[in-house]
Amino acid sequence: MKLKFMVVDVYNTILNKSSIEYNLEEYLEETNKIGKIFLSKYSKEINKIVKLLPKITRKRWPKCLGNEIEVYFVKYKGPSFAYPLTLKVRGDLLFMLVILTHELGHRFFDGYGSEKDINDLTEKVFEKLKINTKKQIALIRTFNNSTNKLISPNFL
Ligand SMILES: [Zn+2]
């Protein structure tokens, strides 16, 4: 499985439709900038995560996905979500990596699975990678317990 990261101006515009402080040029610039830094810092780990998810779940990537998942970097007020894989840019790049793993994890569960299962899987991935994400994992667990129930089980 390959991940194809991109910034799409139309998509960013649509997500920010109701935001008054939205400035397309500024937002795209920041989205591009953080997206690039994120990839230059974590490309190796992302490749490992893509291989670890099927190993830990003992499942294959679903065939319907083909061999590539498009990941959209966005900057907007809402959350990241699993489908289409929409990853909000954040100052905490490691938190972005945790959220990316969480959203990818949804693909391994029928009906996208429960948030607890997905977070447990995410935690296992980072234990294998030997990356300390205690703070970030604790944070996504609180996200899931509060806002997500009100919106959708697939939001983060
Ligand atoms: Zn989720």
Residues whose N, C-alpha, C, O or C-beta is under 5 A from the ligand:
A	BS01	ZN	P153 N154 F155 L156
